[in-house]
Amino acid sequence: MVLVRQEIGDVLRDFRLQKGRTLRQVAGEASVALGYLSEVERGQKEASSEILSAVADALETPLSVIMGEVSERLAVVEGLSVPLGARVPDTVPADLVSGFRPEMLARS
Amino acid sequence: MVLVRQEIGDVLRDFRLQKGRTLRQVAGEASVALGYLSEVERGQKEASSEILSAVADALETPLSVIMGEVSERLAVVEGLSVPLGARVPDTVPADLVSGFRPEMLARS
């Protein structure tokens, strides 16, 4: 069973780390108990809408952005989407590179 | 304060109505009490992740699609997006209509 709280927790933690903030800082600004926020981030507790709103404010991130990211990750879990990293190959195929000639750019 | 449960409730109700299903049918298939689902749809109760998952299954709609729609509506409430209906004017401006000549289509 796909659980929304697991993805919400992951996304909240990732946004927090992206902003270089500690659990203590965000919990303090959102007026949420540290242990509670930690459980939410680990997908062990459901966050109420009021707490989600307060944490989003503390992270200076719109709720729509947070839920958009949740939706994208759910799509990956549901097999409806491929993670972004997987779409771009690490190397350009050799035949594509060898077929390129600079004069192709000058044509127009 | 923007509340996620309000948007989740609206989206669940809209998807249900779109599929022509009654509250009773969806509640039955999702094994959720009718009164509870009704409160969730009205944004009065938080739906747990397990219930969201069961209702999404009953609506044959992926959770990622539901949360994607929630994200889009949140963006409108947060003033980050304009509702789709608002982007398209009800009437075509008169000068645009009068300036149109059928031969314009034949040019290419």
Backbone of each chain as ProteinMPNN parsed JSONL, in Angstrom:
{"seq_chain_A": "MVLVRQEIGDVLRDFRLQKGRTLRQVAGEASVALGYLSEVERGQKEASSEILSAVADALETPLSVIMGEVSERLAVVEGLSVPLGARVPDTVPADLVSGFRPEMLARS", "coords_chain_A": {"N_chain_A": [[0.85, -1.206, 0.0], [0.586, 2.156, -0.92], [1.757, 4.886, 0.902], [0.853, 8.116, 1.736], [1.914, 9.67, 3.834], [4.511, 8.79, 4.156], [5.831, 9.741, 1.883], [5.372, 12.495, 2.22], [6.836, 12.937, 4.567], [9.461, 12.341, 3.691], [9.791, 14.357, 1.76], [9.535, 16.715, 3.27], [11.774, 16.471, 4.92], [13.823, 16.473, 2.98], [13.537, 19.056, 1.821], [14.122, 20.569, 4.087], [16.808, 19.852, 4.605], [17.95, 20.713, 2.246], [17.805, 23.417, 2.634], [19.597, 23.689, 4.6], [18.838, 23.524, 7.287], [18.323, 22.685, 10.736], [16.518, 20.05, 12.444], [15.71, 20.946, 14.914], [15.673, 23.759, 14.596], [13.623, 24.147, 12.648], [11.428, 22.918, 13.898], [11.179, 24.584, 16.108], [10.578, 27.109, 14.909], [8.155, 26.442, 13.704], [6.639, 25.912, 15.842], [6.287, 23.269, 16.766], [6.585, 20.142, 18.41], [9.842, 18.796, 18.766], [10.309, 15.976, 18.677], [7.957, 15.107, 17.528], [7.97, 16.287, 14.944], [10.163, 14.971, 13.976], [9.184, 12.359, 13.875], [7.192, 12.709, 11.97], [8.762, 13.34, 9.727], [9.963, 10.884, 9.39], [7.896, 9.422, 8.48], [6.252, 8.232, 10.298], [4.261, 9.404, 11.736], [1.117, 10.979, 11.09], [0.887, 14.191, 9.722], [-1.037, 16.903, 10.786], [-3.166, 19.173, 8.925], [-2.801, 21.774, 9.843], [-0.278, 21.639, 11.048], [1.3, 20.905, 8.868], [1.052, 23.228, 7.386], [2.286, 25.094, 9.078], [4.895, 24.071, 9.172], [5.598, 24.248, 6.496], [5.596, 27.036, 6.22], [7.723, 27.626, 7.981], [9.773, 26.508, 6.532], [9.811, 28.179, 4.463], [8.541, 27.502, 2.075], [6.088, 27.061, -0.36], [2.988, 25.323, 0.263], [1.882, 24.159, -1.976], [4.081, 23.574, -3.527], [5.392, 21.708, -1.954], [3.418, 19.648, -1.889], [3.278, 19.151, -4.583], [5.763, 18.023, -5.113], [5.469, 15.766, -3.522], [3.439, 14.485, -4.949], [4.81, 13.901, -7.336], [6.722, 12.076, -6.439], [5.068, 10.05, -5.508], [4.051, 9.218, -7.922], [6.242, 7.965, -9.018], [6.583, 5.83, -7.219], [4.189, 4.552, -7.733], [4.669, 3.646, -10.187], [4.112, 5.226, -12.372], [5.729, 7.082, -13.361], [9.109, 7.949, -14.144], [12.008, 8.309, -12.163], [13.67, 11.508, -12.176], [16.511, 11.469, -12.427], [16.921, 9.074, -13.719], [16.118, 9.476, -16.28], [17.996, 10.766, -17.789], [20.722, 9.762, -19.591], [23.969, 8.7, -18.388], [26.102, 8.853, -20.083], [26.699, 10.044, -23.406], [25.471, 8.381, -26.236], [27.901, 6.708, -28.257], [27.673, 6.61, -31.082], [26.101, 8.762, -31.609], [27.685, 10.873, -30.922], [29.869, 10.559, -32.682], [28.631, 10.97, -35.074], [28.239, 13.635, -35.296], [28.944, 16.713, -36.84], [30.655, 19.824, -36.968], [29.825, 21.592, -39.044], [27.174, 21.134, -39.318], [25.848, 22.854, -37.63], [26.147, 25.317, -38.84], [24.51, 25.366, -40.983], [21.93, 26.694, -40.972]], "CA_chain_A": [[0.0, 0.0, 0.0], [1.353, 3.398, -1.004], [1.338, 5.767, 2.0], [1.174, 9.523, 1.491], [2.721, 10.264, 4.925], [5.909, 8.429, 3.925], [6.371, 10.697, 0.891], [5.365, 13.829, 2.843], [7.978, 12.972, 5.483], [10.706, 12.421, 2.905], [9.867, 15.662, 1.092], [9.816, 17.737, 4.306], [13.179, 16.347, 5.34], [14.692, 16.902, 1.878], [13.498, 20.526, 1.725], [14.828, 21.109, 5.256], [18.25, 19.662, 4.42], [18.314, 21.585, 1.125], [17.938, 24.776, 3.17], [20.621, 23.653, 5.641], [18.233, 23.785, 8.596], [18.228, 21.524, 11.634], [15.196, 19.658, 12.91], [15.41, 21.813, 16.058], [15.325, 25.096, 14.099], [12.323, 24.13, 11.966], [10.421, 22.61, 14.914], [11.018, 25.792, 16.911], [9.864, 28.145, 14.145], [6.794, 25.984, 13.403], [5.99, 25.624, 17.151], [5.949, 21.841, 16.772], [7.551, 19.411, 19.227], [10.948, 18.225, 17.985], [10.089, 14.536, 18.486], [6.809, 14.948, 16.628], [8.424, 16.593, 13.583], [11.062, 13.881, 13.592], [8.348, 11.212, 13.498], [6.534, 13.066, 10.697], [9.772, 13.202, 8.67], [10.228, 9.454, 9.163], [6.669, 8.799, 7.984], [5.647, 7.436, 11.376], [3.077, 10.128, 12.233], [0.425, 11.831, 10.132], [0.901, 15.601, 10.092], [-2.318, 17.572, 10.537], [-3.054, 20.26, 7.945], [-2.26, 22.951, 10.529], [1.159, 21.448, 11.239], [1.901, 20.977, 7.535], [1.081, 24.641, 7.021], [3.296, 25.763, 9.906], [6.224, 23.6, 8.762], [5.846, 24.845, 5.173], [5.976, 28.433, 6.499], [9.063, 27.636, 8.568], [10.71, 26.146, 5.456], [9.617, 29.192, 3.413], [8.211, 26.752, 0.864], [4.621, 26.959, -0.469], [2.407, 23.984, 0.394], [1.665, 23.608, -3.322], [5.367, 23.036, -3.985], [5.605, 20.487, -1.17], [2.503, 18.604, -2.335], [3.656, 18.824, -5.967], [6.891, 17.088, -5.009], [4.878, 14.523, -2.998], [2.735, 13.864, -6.072], [5.791, 13.343, -8.282], [7.347, 10.878, -5.85], [4.038, 9.008, -5.504], [3.949, 8.708, -9.293], [7.363, 7.033, -9.195], [6.24, 4.638, -6.427], [3.052, 3.894, -8.402], [5.123, 3.181, -11.501], [3.538, 6.073, -13.418], [6.748, 8.04, -13.764], [10.473, 7.484, -13.929], [12.702, 9.401, -11.472], [14.354, 12.424, -13.094], [17.89, 11.027, -12.649], [16.944, 7.909, -14.599], [15.751, 9.857, -17.651], [19.154, 11.296, -18.507], [21.817, 8.794, -19.536], [25.223, 9.258, -17.875], [27.006, 9.102, -21.205], [26.029, 10.222, -24.688], [25.851, 7.232, -27.067], [29.078, 6.988, -29.098], [27.318, 6.847, -32.497], [25.521, 10.094, -31.685], [28.815, 11.808, -30.874], [30.706, 10.449, -33.883], [27.87, 11.444, -36.228], [28.105, 15.09, -35.244], [29.994, 17.506, -37.498], [30.391, 21.24, -36.658], [29.139, 22.307, -40.129], [25.724, 20.968, -39.136], [25.348, 24.033, -36.922], [26.255, 26.493, -39.699], [23.58, 25.234, -42.109], [20.904, 27.736, -41.012]], "C_chain_A": [[0.88, 1.25, 0.0], [0.841, 4.361, 0.069], [1.825, 7.199, 1.773], [2.108, 10.068, 2.565], [4.209, 9.945, 4.765], [6.552, 9.441, 2.96], [6.415, 12.109, 1.464], [6.576, 13.971, 3.772], [9.297, 13.136, 4.743], [10.882, 13.817, 2.301], [10.187, 16.761, 2.11], [11.272, 17.68, 4.734], [14.111, 16.863, 4.237], [14.703, 18.422, 1.724], [14.269, 21.143, 2.888], [16.341, 21.014, 5.072], [18.776, 20.564, 3.302], [18.558, 23.015, 1.628], [18.951, 24.831, 4.316], [20.081, 23.934, 7.028], [18.198, 22.512, 9.423], [16.762, 21.27, 11.992], [14.772, 20.613, 14.034], [14.974, 23.207, 15.608], [13.907, 25.124, 13.526], [11.209, 23.866, 12.975], [10.133, 23.855, 15.753], [10.195, 26.853, 16.181], [8.416, 27.757, 13.867], [5.994, 25.723, 14.683], [5.459, 24.199, 17.211], [6.995, 21.141, 17.642], [8.578, 18.727, 18.334], [10.705, 16.744, 17.667], [8.969, 14.251, 17.506], [7.248, 15.183, 15.176], [9.347, 15.486, 13.068], [10.26, 12.66, 13.153], [7.618, 11.463, 12.176], [7.518, 12.857, 9.548], [10.065, 11.735, 8.353], [8.982, 8.697, 8.703], [5.959, 7.964, 9.029], [4.403, 8.1, 11.961], [2.456, 10.908, 11.083], [0.549, 13.281, 10.611], [-0.479, 16.187, 9.821], [-2.082, 18.704, 9.532], [-2.461, 21.516, 8.574], [-0.741, 22.833, 10.705], [1.903, 21.505, 9.901], [2.074, 22.435, 7.11], [2.184, 25.375, 7.782], [4.716, 25.354, 9.494], [6.588, 24.184, 7.393], [6.279, 26.302, 5.332], [7.408, 28.502, 7.01], [10.131, 27.328, 7.51], [10.667, 27.162, 4.318], [9.36, 28.526, 2.055], [6.686, 26.638, 0.763], [4.161, 25.504, -0.336], [2.212, 23.338, -0.98], [2.94, 22.988, -3.869], [5.659, 21.726, -3.262], [4.706, 19.359, -1.69], [2.769, 18.212, -3.798], [4.791, 17.809, -5.991], [6.401, 15.734, -4.487], [4.198, 13.766, -4.136], [3.709, 13.199, -7.05], [6.444, 12.063, -7.738], [6.351, 9.722, -5.771], [3.932, 8.379, -6.893], [5.064, 7.701, -9.575], [7.047, 5.716, -8.468], [5.126, 3.843, -7.116], [3.422, 3.405, -9.806], [4.57, 3.992, -12.65], [4.553, 7.057, -13.969], [8.105, 7.445, -13.465], [11.211, 8.613, -13.217], [13.56, 10.206, -12.438], [15.763, 11.932, -13.429], [17.983, 9.9, -13.666], [16.659, 8.261, -16.057], [16.959, 10.274, -18.475], [20.284, 10.27, -18.439], [23.106, 9.467, -19.077], [26.17, 9.621, -19.012], [26.174, 9.279, -22.466], [26.437, 9.042, -25.564], [26.945, 7.608, -28.074], [28.681, 7.319, -30.533], [26.702, 8.233, -32.682], [26.629, 11.134, -31.705], [29.588, 11.763, -32.181], [29.968, 10.951, -35.115], [27.754, 12.954, -36.299], [29.265, 15.767, -35.967], [29.663, 18.988, -37.298], [29.61, 21.956, -37.759], [27.618, 22.146, -40.066], [25.101, 22.213, -38.503], [25.277, 25.235, -37.835], [25.186, 26.511, -40.783], [22.513, 26.341, -42.144], [21.621, 29.094, -40.888]], "O_chain_A": [[1.796, 1.381, 0.812], [-0.359, 4.627, 0.145], [3.021, 7.461, 1.638], [3.006, 10.851, 2.254], [5.065, 10.725, 5.183], [7.66, 9.926, 3.192], [7.375, 12.843, 1.232], [7.255, 14.997, 3.764], [10.139, 13.955, 5.112], [11.974, 14.384, 2.326], [11.014, 17.634, 1.845], [11.925, 18.712, 4.892], [15.063, 17.593, 4.511], [15.763, 19.014, 1.518], [14.988, 22.125, 2.706], [17.069, 21.968, 5.346], [19.879, 21.104, 3.383], [19.415, 23.728, 1.104], [19.147, 25.88, 4.929], [20.777, 24.516, 7.861], [18.062, 21.409, 8.893], [15.901, 22.141, 11.862], [13.617, 21.035, 14.095], [14.03, 23.776, 16.157], [13.1, 25.991, 13.861], [10.162, 24.511, 12.923], [8.978, 24.143, 16.07], [9.253, 27.421, 16.734], [7.543, 28.621, 13.799], [4.82, 25.36, 14.623], [4.335, 23.955, 17.648], [8.169, 21.51, 17.611], [8.244, 18.158, 17.294], [10.876, 16.314, 16.526], [9.019, 13.282, 16.748], [6.94, 14.385, 14.291], [9.314, 15.119, 11.894], [10.612, 12.002, 12.174], [7.448, 10.551, 11.366], [7.168, 12.274, 8.522], [10.374, 11.381, 7.215], [9.012, 7.475, 8.554], [5.159, 7.09, 8.696], [3.587, 7.44, 12.604], [3.157, 11.43, 10.216], [0.334, 13.559, 11.79], [-1.034, 15.988, 8.74], [-0.949, 19.135, 9.318], [-1.708, 22.242, 7.925], [-0.012, 23.81, 10.532], [2.99, 22.075, 9.807], [3.101, 22.82, 6.551], [2.921, 26.176, 7.207], [5.625, 26.184, 9.468], [7.734, 24.567, 7.157], [7.211, 26.753, 4.666], [8.207, 29.316, 6.548], [11.253, 27.828, 7.587], [11.392, 27.031, 3.331], [9.898, 28.944, 1.03], [6.048, 26.165, 1.703], [4.851, 24.58, -0.765], [2.358, 22.125, -1.131], [2.891, 21.992, -4.591], [6.112, 20.756, -3.87], [5.176, 18.242, -1.907], [2.513, 17.075, -4.196], [4.784, 16.864, -6.78], [6.855, 14.686, -4.944], [4.363, 12.553, -4.27], [3.471, 12.089, -7.528], [6.682, 11.105, -8.474], [6.723, 8.561, -5.943], [3.749, 7.169, -7.027], [4.859, 6.712, -10.28], [7.221, 4.632, -9.024], [5.122, 2.613, -7.084], [2.598, 2.828, -10.515], [4.55, 3.519, -13.786], [4.276, 7.778, -14.927], [8.235, 6.547, -12.633], [11.069, 9.771, -13.611], [14.11, 9.663, -13.396], [16.169, 11.972, -14.591], [18.976, 9.772, -14.382], [16.917, 7.464, -16.959], [16.959, 10.155, -19.7], [20.755, 9.942, -17.35], [23.322, 10.65, -19.337], [26.941, 10.576, -18.914], [25.077, 8.731, -22.58], [27.623, 8.721, -25.639], [26.916, 8.688, -28.663], [29.274, 8.206, -31.147], [26.768, 8.81, -33.768], [26.539, 12.144, -32.403], [29.929, 12.808, -32.736], [30.602, 11.32, -36.104], [27.223, 13.49, -37.272], [30.428, 15.437, -35.735], [28.504, 19.377, -37.443], [28.809, 22.841, -37.457], [26.873, 22.915, -40.674], [23.965, 22.574, -38.81], [24.427, 26.103, -37.634], [24.971, 27.535, -41.431], [22.217, 26.874, -43.213], [20.969, 30.139, -40.895]]}, "seq_chain_B": "MVLVRQEIGDVLRDFRLQKGRTLRQVAGEASVALGYLSEVERGQKEASSEILSAVADALETPLSVIMGEVSERLAVVEGLSVPLGARVPDTVPADLVSGFRPEMLARS", "coords_chain_B": {"N_chain_B": [[-4.903, 30.745, 6.948], [-3.705, 28.231, 4.846], [-5.227, 25.165, 4.247], [-4.462, 21.833, 3.821], [-6.225, 19.644, 4.019], [-8.703, 20.643, 3.26], [-8.467, 21.056, 0.503], [-7.861, 18.431, -0.286], [-10.261, 17.158, 0.39], [-12.074, 18.462, -1.358], [-11.017, 17.661, -3.831], [-11.276, 14.855, -3.726], [-14.072, 14.611, -3.632], [-14.732, 15.818, -6.103], [-13.508, 14.054, -7.965], [-14.966, 11.758, -7.373], [-17.59, 12.545, -8.121], [-17.169, 13.053, -10.784], [-16.863, 10.49, -11.686], [-19.356, 9.592, -11.385], [-20.195, 8.386, -8.99], [-21.697, 7.431, -5.875], [-21.491, 8.686, -2.491], [-22.014, 6.633, -0.731], [-21.401, 4.321, -2.231], [-18.599, 4.595, -2.72], [-17.611, 4.779, -0.097], [-18.341, 2.255, 0.826], [-16.827, 0.512, -0.857], [-14.281, 1.308, -0.133], [-14.208, 0.555, 2.449], [-14.796, 2.395, 4.505], [-16.366, 4.395, 6.971], [-19.458, 5.888, 6.119], [-20.209, 8.456, 7.118], [-17.77, 9.406, 7.968], [-16.249, 9.576, 5.572], [-17.747, 11.505, 4.332], [-17.259, 13.692, 6.001], [-14.531, 13.977, 5.551], [-14.556, 14.709, 2.852], [-15.739, 17.191, 3.108], [-13.723, 18.574, 4.229], [-13.501, 18.534, 6.956], [-12.423, 16.565, 8.479], [-9.238, 15.023, 8.955], [-7.855, 12.821, 6.63], [-6.437, 9.676, 7.149], [-3.339, 8.26, 5.915], [-3.756, 5.617, 5.167], [-6.509, 5.526, 4.728], [-6.775, 7.407, 2.677], [-5.433, 6.039, 0.686], [-7.108, 3.788, 0.363], [-9.482, 5.011, -0.499], [-8.615, 6.213, -2.857], [-8.067, 3.908, -4.33], [-10.699, 2.867, -4.504], [-11.787, 4.822, -6.091], [-10.482, 4.33, -8.367], [-8.249, 5.845, -9.051], [-4.986, 7.012, -9.273], [-2.978, 7.782, -6.381], [-1.023, 9.68, -6.834], [-2.115, 11.237, -8.829], [-4.315, 12.329, -7.548], [-3.004, 13.803, -5.488], [-1.527, 15.471, -7.079], [-3.478, 17.065, -8.26], [-4.4, 18.257, -5.933], [-2.136, 19.75, -5.262], [-2.101, 21.575, -7.409], [-4.442, 23.026, -6.937], [-3.854, 24.107, -4.468], [-1.837, 25.828, -5.237], [-3.27, 27.748, -6.603], [-4.814, 28.813, -4.497], [-2.709, 29.809, -2.996], [-1.961, 31.827, -4.582], [-0.114, 31.392, -6.553], [-0.695, 30.444, -8.97], [-2.994, 30.571, -11.709], [-6.424, 29.747, -11.944], [-7.406, 27.218, -14.296], [-9.733, 27.752, -15.83], [-9.801, 30.492, -15.751], [-7.921, 31.343, -17.47], [-8.772, 31.266, -20.043], [-10.586, 33.41, -22.027], [-14.112, 34.167, -21.918], [-15.313, 35.158, -24.159], [-14.263, 35.785, -27.501], [-12.137, 38.458, -28.312], [-13.625, 41.16, -30.144], [-12.171, 42.545, -32.124], [-10.312, 40.738, -32.835], [-11.783, 38.744, -34.023], [-12.952, 40.131, -36.178], [-10.73, 40.745, -37.602], [-9.994, 38.447, -38.816], [-9.515, 36.503, -41.712], [-10.561, 34.003, -43.989], [-8.682, 33.274, -45.958], [-6.283, 33.51, -44.722], [-5.689, 31.095, -43.588], [-5.036, 29.549, -45.739], [-2.622, 30.35, -46.615], [-0.165, 28.947, -46.015]], "CA_chain_B": [[-4.008, 29.583, 6.829], [-4.105, 27.293, 3.805], [-5.343, 23.824, 4.84], [-4.39, 20.768, 2.825], [-7.392, 18.743, 4.068], [-9.806, 21.269, 2.519], [-8.245, 20.769, -0.92], [-7.988, 16.977, -0.459], [-11.698, 16.864, 0.412], [-12.676, 18.939, -2.615], [-10.536, 16.837, -4.953], [-11.897, 13.522, -3.616], [-15.481, 14.739, -4.021], [-14.807, 16.085, -7.548], [-13.207, 12.814, -8.698], [-16.102, 10.848, -7.176], [-18.726, 13.0, -8.926], [-16.746, 12.862, -12.177], [-17.064, 9.073, -12.012], [-20.772, 9.294, -11.171], [-20.331, 7.457, -7.86], [-22.264, 8.017, -4.657], [-20.691, 8.623, -1.277], [-22.235, 5.308, -0.172], [-20.651, 3.339, -3.028], [-17.151, 4.735, -2.497], [-17.353, 4.425, 1.305], [-18.453, 0.802, 0.915], [-15.67, -0.133, -1.509], [-13.047, 1.643, 0.589], [-14.399, 0.12, 3.844], [-14.725, 3.581, 5.354], [-17.719, 4.797, 7.386], [-20.052, 6.912, 5.247], [-20.144, 9.766, 7.76], [-16.357, 9.8, 8.003], [-15.857, 10.01, 4.224], [-18.452, 12.761, 4.092], [-16.525, 14.746, 6.72], [-13.258, 14.168, 4.842], [-14.854, 15.467, 1.624], [-16.046, 18.583, 3.463], [-12.536, 19.193, 4.826], [-13.679, 18.634, 8.404], [-11.586, 15.518, 9.114], [-8.028, 14.619, 8.243], [-7.863, 11.414, 6.223], [-5.136, 9.028, 7.342], [-2.752, 7.778, 4.659], [-4.391, 4.335, 4.822], [-7.84, 5.818, 4.181], [-6.553, 8.051, 1.374], [-5.052, 4.974, -0.235], [-8.291, 2.965, 0.101], [-10.443, 5.81, -1.277], [-8.034, 6.342, -4.194], [-8.322, 2.61, -4.97], [-12.132, 2.784, -4.8], [-12.056, 5.766, -7.191], [-9.607, 3.912, -9.476], [-7.444, 7.015, -9.393], [-3.721, 6.931, -8.529], [-2.748, 8.803, -5.353], [-0.198, 10.75, -7.408], [-3.021, 12.107, -9.586], [-5.089, 13.065, -6.534], [-2.153, 14.788, -4.831], [-1.153, 16.454, -8.109], [-4.608, 17.998, -8.344], [-4.371, 19.022, -4.668], [-1.039, 20.715, -5.396], [-2.501, 22.645, -8.339], [-5.446, 23.887, -6.291], [-3.139, 24.859, -3.431], [-1.095, 26.896, -5.922], [-4.245, 28.807, -6.878], [-5.121, 29.441, -3.198], [-1.507, 30.531, -2.567], [-1.705, 32.914, -5.528], [1.044, 31.057, -7.395], [-1.184, 29.959, -10.254], [-4.321, 31.069, -12.059], [-7.22, 28.567, -12.315], [-7.421, 26.968, -15.739], [-10.876, 28.428, -16.435], [-9.579, 31.936, -15.81], [-6.945, 31.649, -18.523], [-9.45, 31.331, -21.339], [-11.691, 34.368, -21.964], [-15.407, 33.623, -22.322], [-15.603, 35.606, -25.527], [-13.08, 36.174, -28.274], [-12.253, 39.905, -28.568], [-14.258, 41.451, -31.434], [-11.191, 42.958, -33.151], [-9.603, 39.53, -33.248], [-12.708, 38.048, -34.919], [-13.164, 40.895, -37.416], [-9.479, 40.773, -38.344], [-9.723, 37.13, -39.379], [-10.031, 36.224, -43.055], [-10.305, 32.575, -44.258], [-7.481, 33.065, -46.785], [-5.112, 33.428, -43.84], [-5.427, 29.687, -43.345], [-4.56, 28.918, -46.972], [-1.315, 30.909, -46.943], [0.899, 27.929, -46.024]], "C_chain_B": [[-4.551, 28.602, 5.78], [-4.108, 25.876, 4.395], [-5.416, 22.743, 3.758], [-5.666, 19.918, 2.833], [-8.597, 19.308, 3.324], [-9.682, 20.932, 1.026], [-8.383, 19.274, -1.191], [-9.467, 16.598, -0.514], [-12.378, 17.258, -0.892], [-12.295, 18.035, -3.785], [-11.196, 15.454, -4.916], [-13.365, 13.576, -4.059], [-15.596, 14.942, -5.54], [-14.525, 14.824, -8.36], [-14.374, 11.833, -8.576], [-17.277, 11.238, -8.081], [-18.435, 12.805, -10.413], [-17.013, 11.423, -12.628], [-18.505, 8.637, -11.77], [-21.022, 8.306, -10.043], [-20.935, 8.18, -6.67], [-21.272, 7.862, -3.508], [-20.782, 7.199, -0.696], [-21.419, 4.24, -0.909], [-19.156, 3.384, -2.697], [-16.798, 4.34, -1.055], [-17.373, 2.905, 1.471], [-17.229, 0.099, 0.344], [-14.378, 0.129, -0.754], [-13.091, 1.159, 2.036], [-14.19, 1.256, 4.834], [-16.158, 3.929, 5.741], [-18.194, 5.958, 6.515], [-19.897, 8.317, 5.833], [-18.721, 10.313, 7.793], [-15.918, 10.333, 6.64], [-16.511, 11.343, 3.891], [-17.725, 13.927, 4.774], [-15.178, 15.034, 6.052], [-13.501, 15.025, 3.601], [-15.144, 16.939, 1.931], [-14.872, 19.273, 4.155], [-12.614, 19.317, 6.329], [-12.853, 17.601, 9.165], [-10.345, 15.284, 8.264], [-8.178, 13.154, 7.847], [-6.484, 10.827, 6.495], [-4.628, 8.541, 5.991], [-3.402, 6.48, 4.21], [-5.765, 4.578, 4.181], [-7.726, 6.492, 2.811], [-6.261, 6.993, 0.31], [-6.273, 4.131, -0.62], [-9.31, 3.714, -0.762], [-9.928, 5.987, -2.715], [-8.266, 5.05, -4.991], [-9.782, 2.515, -5.405], [-12.491, 3.706, -5.972], [-11.264, 5.4, -8.447], [-8.775, 5.089, -9.993], [-6.139, 6.938, -8.606], [-3.609, 8.071, -7.509], [-1.938, 9.972, -5.911], [-1.07, 11.741, -8.182], [-3.836, 12.962, -8.617], [-4.226, 14.158, -5.904], [-1.656, 15.843, -5.827], [-2.231, 17.51, -8.259], [-4.665, 18.868, -7.086], [-3.304, 20.114, -4.752], [-1.433, 21.886, -6.293], [-3.516, 23.593, -7.698], [-4.826, 24.708, -5.173], [-2.404, 26.041, -4.059], [-2.026, 28.064, -6.24], [-4.549, 29.571, -5.586], [-3.935, 30.287, -2.733], [-1.148, 31.676, -3.516], [-0.523, 32.658, -6.429], [0.62, 30.606, -8.778], [-2.581, 30.528, -10.466], [-5.161, 29.857, -12.444], [-7.361, 28.454, -13.825], [-8.533, 27.741, -16.426], [-10.631, 29.912, -16.645], [-8.636, 32.324, -16.935], [-7.611, 31.87, -19.872], [-10.604, 32.323, -21.25], [-12.978, 33.734, -22.48], [-15.72, 33.986, -23.772], [-14.285, 35.944, -26.203], [-13.209, 37.666, -28.551], [-12.736, 40.171, -29.997], [-13.229, 41.791, -32.516], [-10.399, 41.763, -33.674], [-10.466, 38.768, -34.266], [-12.804, 38.788, -36.252], [-11.897, 40.931, -38.261], [-9.174, 39.455, -39.053], [-10.327, 36.982, -40.765], [-9.639, 34.788, -43.407], [-9.031, 32.346, -45.067], [-6.201, 33.003, -45.947], [-4.702, 31.967, -43.611], [-4.772, 29.029, -44.544], [-3.13, 29.321, -47.292], [-0.204, 29.854, -46.992], [0.388, 26.752, -46.833]], "O_chain_B": [[-5.714, 28.202, 5.833], [-3.112, 25.44, 4.972], [-6.306, 22.745, 2.906], [-6.141, 19.512, 1.772], [-9.422, 18.551, 2.812], [-10.663, 20.571, 0.376], [-8.955, 18.882, -2.207], [-9.878, 15.809, -1.365], [-13.156, 16.491, -1.458], [-13.132, 17.69, -4.62], [-11.625, 14.941, -5.95], [-13.837, 12.692, -4.774], [-16.44, 14.326, -6.19], [-15.221, 14.55, -9.338], [-14.733, 11.161, -9.543], [-17.885, 10.383, -8.725], [-19.315, 12.445, -11.195], [-17.343, 11.17, -13.787], [-18.841, 7.463, -11.927], [-21.939, 7.488, -10.116], [-20.72, 9.377, -6.475], [-20.357, 7.039, -3.545], [-19.789, 6.635, -0.236], [-20.821, 3.365, -0.283], [-18.533, 2.356, -2.431], [-15.806, 3.65, -0.822], [-16.532, 2.338, 2.167], [-16.664, -0.795, 0.974], [-13.483, -0.716, -0.731], [-12.121, 1.33, 2.774], [-13.511, 1.109, 5.85], [-17.071, 3.778, 4.929], [-17.438, 6.882, 6.215], [-19.504, 9.25, 5.133], [-18.496, 11.516, 7.665], [-15.3, 11.393, 6.547], [-15.905, 12.202, 3.25], [-17.593, 15.008, 4.2], [-14.736, 16.181, 5.993], [-12.743, 15.956, 3.328], [-14.84, 17.821, 1.129], [-14.995, 20.408, 4.614], [-11.886, 20.109, 6.927], [-12.615, 17.753, 10.363], [-10.388, 15.338, 7.035], [-8.592, 12.334, 8.666], [-5.473, 11.416, 6.113], [-5.396, 8.424, 5.036], [-3.583, 6.258, 3.013], [-6.131, 3.915, 3.211], [-8.489, 6.182, 1.896], [-6.774, 7.05, -0.807], [-6.453, 3.799, -1.792], [-9.928, 3.126, -1.649], [-10.703, 5.921, -3.67], [-8.616, 5.091, -6.171], [-10.073, 2.129, -6.537], [-13.395, 3.401, -6.751], [-11.362, 6.081, -9.468], [-8.624, 5.292, -11.197], [-6.177, 6.812, -7.382], [-4.086, 9.18, -7.749], [-2.141, 11.119, -5.512], [-0.796, 12.941, -8.188], [-4.025, 14.158, -8.834], [-4.657, 15.306, -5.797], [-1.396, 16.984, -5.444], [-1.94, 18.701, -8.37], [-4.942, 20.065, -7.161], [-3.54, 21.258, -4.362], [-1.141, 23.041, -5.985], [-3.455, 24.807, -7.892], [-5.21, 25.855, -4.947], [-2.355, 27.126, -3.48], [-1.626, 29.225, -6.159], [-4.547, 30.802, -5.565], [-4.122, 31.353, -2.146], [-0.175, 32.399, -3.3], [0.024, 33.592, -7.015], [1.457, 30.406, -9.659], [-3.259, 30.917, -9.515], [-4.684, 29.006, -13.196], [-7.426, 29.455, -14.537], [-8.316, 28.327, -17.487], [-11.165, 30.522, -17.572], [-8.558, 33.493, -17.312], [-7.081, 32.572, -20.733], [-11.527, 32.103, -20.466], [-12.948, 32.876, -23.362], [-16.32, 33.201, -24.507], [-13.319, 36.34, -25.551], [-14.272, 38.116, -28.98], [-12.316, 39.499, -30.939], [-13.377, 41.391, -33.671], [-9.888, 41.773, -34.794], [-9.952, 38.22, -35.241], [-12.748, 38.176, -37.318], [-11.958, 41.122, -39.476], [-8.204, 39.362, -39.806], [-11.499, 37.291, -40.978], [-8.503, 34.386, -43.155], [-8.363, 31.328, -44.883], [-5.171, 32.509, -46.404], [-3.52, 31.656, -43.461], [-4.031, 28.058, -44.392], [-2.49, 28.708, -48.146], [0.612, 29.864, -47.913], [1.097, 25.758, -46.992]]}, "name": "protein", "num_of_chains": 2, "seq": "MVLVRQEIGDVLRDFRLQKGRTLRQVAGEASVALGYLSEVERGQKEASSEILSAVADALETPLSVIMGEVSERLAVVEGLSVPLGARVPDTVPADLVSGFRPEMLARSMVLVRQEIGDVLRDFRLQKGRTLRQVAGEASVALGYLSEVERGQKEASSEILSAVADALETPLSVIMGEVSERLAVVEGLSVPLGARVPDTVPADLVSGFRPEMLARS"}
